Amino acid sequence: MAVGNLVSSILAVVFLIALGYLAKRTGLLSVENRQVINDIIIYLAMPALIFRAVTQSKLDSSLLKIPLLAIIVMLISVGAAFILGRLLKLDRTTFGALLLVSAVGNTGYLGYPLTINLFGQGNLVRAVFFDIFGSVLFVFTVGIIIAHRYGDGKEELNISRELFTFPPLVGLAAAFLLRGFSLPFFVTKAIGFMADATIPLIMLSIGLSIELSHIFEQRKPLTIAALVKLIFAPLIALVGVRALGFPPVDGGIAILEASMPAMMFSLIIGMKYGLDVEFLPAAIIGTTLLALLTVPIWQYAARIM
Protein backbone atom coordinates (compact mmCIF):
# COMPACT_ATOMS: atom_id res chain seq x y z
CA MET A 1 0.00 0.00 0.00
CA ALA A 2 1.28 3.46 -0.89
CA VAL A 3 2.08 5.88 1.92
CA GLY A 4 -0.77 8.14 0.78
CA ASN A 5 -3.30 5.33 1.08
CA LEU A 6 -1.91 4.37 4.49
CA VAL A 7 -2.31 7.93 5.76
CA SER A 8 -5.81 8.18 4.26
CA SER A 9 -6.88 4.96 5.98
CA ILE A 10 -5.57 6.18 9.34
CA LEU A 11 -7.25 9.56 8.86
CA ALA A 12 -10.59 7.86 8.11
CA VAL A 13 -10.38 6.08 11.46
CA VAL A 14 -9.34 9.30 13.22
CA PHE A 15 -12.29 11.12 11.64
CA LEU A 16 -14.80 8.58 12.96
CA ILE A 17 -13.25 8.69 16.45
CA ALA A 18 -13.39 12.50 16.35
CA LEU A 19 -17.03 12.27 15.28
CA GLY A 20 -17.82 10.19 18.38
CA TYR A 21 -15.95 12.66 20.60
CA LEU A 22 -17.78 15.59 18.99
CA ALA A 23 -21.12 13.85 19.48
CA LYS A 24 -20.33 13.57 23.19
CA ARG A 25 -19.16 17.16 23.54
CA THR A 26 -22.26 18.53 21.79
CA GLY A 27 -24.68 16.35 23.76
CA LEU A 28 -25.86 14.39 20.74
CA LEU A 29 -24.63 11.23 22.48
CA SER A 30 -23.59 10.68 26.09
CA VAL A 31 -21.07 8.50 27.88
CA GLU A 32 -24.01 6.38 29.01
CA ASN A 33 -24.79 5.56 25.36
CA ARG A 34 -21.34 3.94 25.14
CA GLN A 35 -22.46 0.91 27.14
CA VAL A 36 -25.34 0.24 24.75
CA ILE A 37 -23.04 0.62 21.75
CA ASN A 38 -20.43 -1.65 23.33
CA ASP A 39 -23.05 -4.32 24.03
CA ILE A 40 -24.14 -4.23 20.38
CA ILE A 41 -20.51 -4.55 19.29
CA ILE A 42 -19.57 -7.38 21.66
CA TYR A 43 -22.76 -9.46 21.47
CA LEU A 44 -23.88 -8.90 17.87
CA ALA A 45 -21.65 -7.00 15.49
CA MET A 46 -18.17 -8.36 16.24
CA PRO A 47 -19.25 -12.04 16.32
CA ALA A 48 -20.89 -11.43 12.92
CA LEU A 49 -17.72 -9.80 11.58
CA ILE A 50 -15.58 -12.69 12.79
CA PHE A 51 -18.05 -15.26 11.46
CA ARG A 52 -18.00 -13.68 8.00
CA ALA A 53 -14.22 -13.31 7.95
CA VAL A 54 -13.57 -16.95 8.85
CA THR A 55 -16.26 -18.53 6.68
CA GLN A 56 -15.23 -16.53 3.61
CA SER A 57 -11.45 -16.93 3.95
CA LYS A 58 -9.01 -19.64 3.03
CA LEU A 59 -7.43 -21.15 6.13
CA ASP A 60 -4.06 -22.91 6.23
CA SER A 61 -1.52 -23.96 8.83
CA SER A 62 0.68 -20.92 8.21
CA LEU A 63 -1.91 -18.81 10.07
CA LEU A 64 -0.91 -20.55 13.31
CA LYS A 65 2.36 -18.62 13.35
CA ILE A 66 0.40 -15.40 13.88
CA PRO A 67 -1.04 -16.21 17.35
CA LEU A 68 2.28 -17.82 18.30
CA LEU A 69 4.01 -14.51 17.66
CA ALA A 70 1.19 -12.68 19.47
CA ILE A 71 1.71 -14.73 22.65
CA ILE A 72 5.48 -14.23 22.50
CA VAL A 73 5.09 -10.47 22.12
CA MET A 74 2.65 -10.24 25.03
CA LEU A 75 4.74 -12.36 27.39
CA ILE A 76 7.84 -10.28 26.70
CA SER A 77 5.81 -7.09 27.10
CA VAL A 78 4.54 -8.22 30.51
CA GLY A 79 8.14 -8.87 31.55
CA ALA A 80 9.27 -5.42 30.42
CA ALA A 81 6.34 -3.70 32.16
CA PHE A 82 7.03 -5.71 35.33
CA ILE A 83 10.64 -4.51 35.50
CA LEU A 84 9.83 -0.86 34.67
CA GLY A 85 6.79 -0.80 36.95
CA ARG A 86 8.85 -2.00 39.91
CA LEU A 87 11.20 0.95 39.42
CA LEU A 88 8.28 3.35 39.93
CA LYS A 89 7.20 1.60 43.15
CA LEU A 90 3.55 1.74 42.12
CA ASP A 91 0.82 0.57 44.46
CA ARG A 92 -0.51 -2.93 43.97
CA THR A 93 -3.64 -2.14 41.94
CA THR A 94 -1.89 0.34 39.63
CA PHE A 95 0.98 -2.09 39.08
CA GLY A 96 -1.43 -4.86 38.07
CA ALA A 97 -3.29 -2.48 35.75
CA LEU A 98 0.02 -1.47 34.16
CA LEU A 99 0.92 -5.10 33.46
CA LEU A 100 -2.47 -5.70 31.85
CA VAL A 101 -2.55 -2.68 29.52
CA SER A 102 1.11 -3.07 28.56
CA ALA A 103 0.58 -6.65 27.42
CA VAL A 104 -2.76 -6.72 25.61
CA GLY A 105 -3.61 -4.40 22.72
CA ASN A 106 -6.88 -3.28 21.19
CA THR A 107 -6.49 -5.91 18.49
CA GLY A 108 -10.23 -6.34 17.94
CA TYR A 109 -11.80 -2.93 18.43
CA LEU A 110 -9.09 -1.01 16.58
CA GLY A 111 -7.09 -3.78 14.92
CA TYR A 112 -9.99 -5.06 12.82
CA PRO A 113 -10.94 -1.69 11.29
CA LEU A 114 -7.32 -0.85 10.49
CA THR A 115 -6.68 -4.29 9.01
CA ILE A 116 -9.69 -3.92 6.71
CA ASN A 117 -8.62 -0.42 5.69
CA LEU A 118 -4.97 -1.25 5.14
CA PHE A 119 -5.04 -4.87 3.92
CA GLY A 120 -8.60 -5.50 2.74
CA GLN A 121 -11.57 -7.50 4.01
CA GLY A 122 -10.10 -10.72 2.61
CA ASN A 123 -7.13 -10.56 4.99
CA LEU A 124 -9.16 -9.87 8.13
CA VAL A 125 -8.89 -13.53 9.14
CA ARG A 126 -5.20 -12.93 9.95
CA ALA A 127 -6.15 -10.23 12.43
CA VAL A 128 -8.83 -12.54 13.84
CA PHE A 129 -6.19 -15.21 14.53
CA PHE A 130 -3.95 -12.65 16.25
CA ASP A 131 -6.86 -11.30 18.28
CA ILE A 132 -8.79 -14.44 19.28
CA PHE A 133 -6.00 -17.00 19.62
CA GLY A 134 -3.53 -14.39 20.84
CA SER A 135 -5.04 -11.41 22.70
CA VAL A 136 -8.33 -12.95 23.85
CA LEU A 137 -6.69 -16.20 24.95
CA PHE A 138 -4.01 -14.23 26.79
CA VAL A 139 -6.35 -11.79 28.55
CA PHE A 140 -8.66 -14.57 29.75
CA THR A 141 -5.78 -16.63 31.14
CA VAL A 142 -2.66 -14.65 32.04
CA GLY A 143 -4.57 -11.36 32.14
CA ILE A 144 -7.18 -12.61 34.60
CA ILE A 145 -4.48 -14.20 36.76
CA ILE A 146 -2.68 -10.82 36.88
CA ALA A 147 -5.93 -8.99 37.71
CA HIS A 148 -6.80 -11.49 40.45
CA ARG A 149 -3.27 -11.37 41.88
CA TYR A 150 -2.96 -7.57 42.10
CA GLY A 151 -6.59 -6.46 42.35
CA ASP A 152 -8.57 -5.61 45.47
CA GLY A 153 -11.78 -7.22 44.25
CA LYS A 154 -13.45 -10.31 45.70
CA GLU A 155 -14.37 -11.82 42.33
CA GLU A 156 -13.77 -15.57 42.16
CA LEU A 157 -11.20 -16.65 39.59
CA ASN A 158 -12.96 -18.62 36.84
CA ILE A 159 -10.93 -18.63 33.63
CA SER A 160 -12.97 -21.22 31.73
CA ARG A 161 -16.26 -19.38 32.35
CA GLU A 162 -14.84 -16.07 31.14
CA LEU A 163 -13.16 -17.57 28.09
CA PHE A 164 -15.91 -19.80 26.73
CA THR A 165 -18.75 -17.31 27.16
CA PHE A 166 -16.99 -14.45 25.35
CA PRO A 167 -19.30 -13.69 22.36
CA PRO A 168 -16.61 -13.10 19.68
CA LEU A 169 -15.11 -16.48 20.60
CA VAL A 170 -18.55 -18.06 20.25
CA GLY A 171 -18.80 -16.44 16.82
CA LEU A 172 -15.44 -17.93 15.88
CA ALA A 173 -16.49 -21.41 17.04
CA ALA A 174 -19.71 -21.14 15.02
CA ALA A 175 -17.71 -20.12 11.95
CA PHE A 176 -15.47 -23.18 12.19
CA LEU A 177 -18.46 -25.47 12.72
CA LEU A 178 -20.41 -24.06 9.77
CA ARG A 179 -17.57 -23.70 7.28
CA GLY A 180 -18.49 -25.58 4.12
CA PHE A 181 -22.24 -25.39 4.78
CA SER A 182 -24.42 -23.30 2.50
CA LEU A 183 -26.49 -20.99 4.69
CA PRO A 184 -29.75 -19.43 3.43
CA PHE A 185 -29.12 -16.21 1.55
CA PHE A 186 -31.15 -14.09 3.97
CA VAL A 187 -28.98 -15.36 6.86
CA THR A 188 -25.68 -14.49 5.17
CA LYS A 189 -27.13 -11.13 4.14
CA ALA A 190 -28.20 -10.37 7.71
CA ILE A 191 -24.79 -11.39 9.03
CA GLY A 192 -23.20 -9.12 6.44
CA PHE A 193 -25.34 -6.14 7.47
CA MET A 194 -24.42 -6.66 11.12
CA ALA A 195 -20.73 -7.17 10.32
CA ASP A 196 -20.62 -3.95 8.31
CA ALA A 197 -21.94 -2.03 11.32
CA THR A 198 -18.99 -3.10 13.49
CA ILE A 199 -16.37 -0.62 12.35
CA PRO A 200 -18.33 2.66 12.67
CA LEU A 201 -19.78 1.54 16.01
CA ILE A 202 -16.31 0.79 17.36
CA MET A 203 -14.96 4.16 16.28
CA LEU A 204 -17.91 6.01 17.82
CA SER A 205 -17.42 4.06 21.06
CA ILE A 206 -13.76 5.04 21.24
CA GLY A 207 -14.67 8.67 20.60
CA LEU A 208 -17.24 8.60 23.40
CA SER A 209 -14.59 7.15 25.75
CA ILE A 210 -12.04 9.92 25.30
CA GLU A 211 -11.50 12.03 28.42
CA LEU A 212 -8.30 14.07 28.13
CA SER A 213 -8.15 15.25 31.75
CA HIS A 214 -7.40 11.75 33.09
CA ILE A 215 -4.28 11.40 30.99
CA PHE A 216 -2.25 14.10 32.76
CA GLU A 217 -3.03 12.72 36.21
CA GLN A 218 -1.35 9.38 35.41
CA ARG A 219 1.75 10.54 33.57
CA LYS A 220 4.40 8.20 35.00
CA PRO A 221 2.70 4.78 34.65
CA LEU A 222 1.15 5.95 31.38
CA THR A 223 4.61 6.70 30.00
CA ILE A 224 5.70 3.13 30.75
CA ALA A 225 2.53 1.67 29.22
CA ALA A 226 3.03 3.75 26.07
CA LEU A 227 6.71 2.81 25.72
CA VAL A 228 6.03 -0.90 26.16
CA LYS A 229 2.80 -1.11 24.15
CA LEU A 230 3.52 1.30 21.31
CA ILE A 231 7.32 1.01 20.89
CA PHE A 232 8.66 -2.18 22.47
CA ALA A 233 5.85 -4.60 21.48
CA PRO A 234 5.81 -3.74 17.74
CA LEU A 235 9.62 -3.84 17.72
CA ILE A 236 9.52 -7.40 19.09
CA ALA A 237 6.88 -8.25 16.48
CA LEU A 238 9.04 -6.83 13.71
CA VAL A 239 11.98 -8.97 14.83
CA GLY A 240 9.69 -12.00 15.18
CA VAL A 241 8.18 -11.55 11.73
CA ARG A 242 11.64 -11.64 10.19
CA ALA A 243 12.84 -14.54 12.34
CA LEU A 244 9.78 -16.69 11.61
CA GLY A 245 9.75 -15.89 7.88
CA PHE A 246 6.28 -14.34 7.66
CA PRO A 247 4.92 -13.48 4.19
CA PRO A 248 4.59 -9.69 3.67
CA VAL A 249 0.83 -9.44 4.34
CA ASP A 250 0.94 -11.73 7.38
CA GLY A 251 3.91 -9.80 8.74
CA GLY A 252 2.29 -6.42 8.14
CA ILE A 253 -0.87 -7.47 9.95
CA ALA A 254 1.06 -9.04 12.84
CA ILE A 255 3.08 -5.84 13.31
CA LEU A 256 -0.09 -3.76 13.00
CA GLU A 257 -1.83 -5.78 15.71
CA ALA A 258 1.24 -5.70 17.97
CA SER A 259 1.31 -1.89 17.65
CA MET A 260 -2.27 -1.45 18.86
CA PRO A 261 -2.93 0.66 21.98
CA ALA A 262 -4.19 -0.78 25.26
CA MET A 263 -7.22 -3.05 25.01
CA MET A 264 -10.50 -1.36 25.94
CA PHE A 265 -11.74 -4.61 27.50
CA SER A 266 -8.96 -4.32 30.11
CA LEU A 267 -11.13 -1.74 31.88
CA ILE A 268 -13.90 -4.32 32.29
CA ILE A 269 -11.40 -6.83 33.70
CA GLY A 270 -9.97 -4.16 35.99
CA MET A 271 -13.37 -3.14 37.34
CA LYS A 272 -14.31 -6.74 37.96
CA TYR A 273 -11.13 -7.69 39.83
CA GLY A 274 -10.41 -4.39 41.59
CA LEU A 275 -7.49 -2.89 39.67
CA ASP A 276 -6.84 0.87 39.46
CA VAL A 277 -9.90 2.12 37.54
CA GLU A 278 -8.51 5.65 37.29
CA PHE A 279 -5.31 4.58 35.58
CA LEU A 280 -6.94 2.08 33.21
CA PRO A 281 -9.08 4.55 31.19
CA ALA A 282 -6.18 7.02 31.12
CA ALA A 283 -3.92 4.30 29.70
CA ILE A 284 -6.52 3.22 27.14
CA ILE A 285 -7.21 6.74 25.87
CA GLY A 286 -3.61 7.95 26.16
CA THR A 287 -2.15 5.05 24.20
CA THR A 288 -5.00 5.26 21.67
CA LEU A 289 -4.25 8.91 20.92
CA LEU A 290 -0.50 8.26 20.70
CA ALA A 291 -1.11 5.22 18.47
CA LEU A 292 -2.53 7.51 15.82
CA LEU A 293 1.07 8.71 15.42
CA THR A 294 2.99 5.47 16.06
CA VAL A 295 0.92 3.02 13.98
CA PRO A 296 1.73 4.68 10.62
CA ILE A 297 5.42 4.75 11.59
CA TRP A 298 5.46 1.01 12.30
CA GLN A 299 3.56 0.22 9.12
CA TYR A 300 6.07 2.26 7.13
CA ALA A 301 8.91 0.41 8.90
CA ALA A 302 7.30 -2.93 8.09
CA ARG A 303 7.10 -2.05 4.40
CA ILE A 304 10.68 -0.81 3.99
CA MET A 305 12.11 -3.78 5.90
Secondary structure, DSSP 8 states (H G I E B T S, - for coil): --HHHHHHHHHHHHHHHHHHHHHHHTTSS-HHHHHHHHHHIIIIIHHHHHHHHHHTS---GGGGHHHHHHHHHHHHHHHHHHHHHHHHT--HHHHHHHHHHHH-B-TTTTHHHHHHHHH-GGGHHHHHHHIIIIIIHHIIIIIHHHHHHH--------HHHHHHT-HHHHHHHHHHHHTT----HHHHHHHHHHHHHHHHHHHHHHHHH--THHHHHTHHHHHHHHIIIIIIHHHHHHHHHHHTT--HHHHHHHHHHHT--B-THHHHHHHHHT--TTHHHHHHHHHHHHHHHHHHHHHHHHHH-
